[in-house]
């Protein structure tokens, strides 16, 4: 893995919740792994709808964030800021969901 990004649950200075997601890039992406993530993310029981998106970077994020970011992600940062500033309930749900997704990943995808 070249890098990984996931914001902390709360802004370190202001203390408000931030929208949760995880994004990463592999040096050598694997089609095998890519085909495993989509059904895995869809199979986790969550409060919000989540999606796996594979492009130059791979991402597990709430569908709302992916949709607001635009087709190629050109508005990603703006979408993160907008959701964070205007929908703290959504951010709380996303935080809870991401924890469930990460636990399921750690357990090898056995949760649903």
HELIX and SHEET records of a PDB file:
HELIX    1   1 UNK A   31  UNK A   43  1                                  13    
HELIX    2   2 UNK A   63  UNK A   69  1                                   7    
HELIX    3   3 UNK A   76  UNK A   86  1                                  11    
HELIX    4   4 UNK A   88  UNK A  106  1                                  19    
SHEET    1   A 4 UNK A   3  UNK A   5  0                                        
SHEET    2   A 4 UNK A  21  UNK A  25 -1                                        
SHEET    3   A 4 UNK A  58  UNK A  62 -1                                        
SHEET    4   A 4 UNK A  50  UNK A  54 -1                                        
END                                                                             
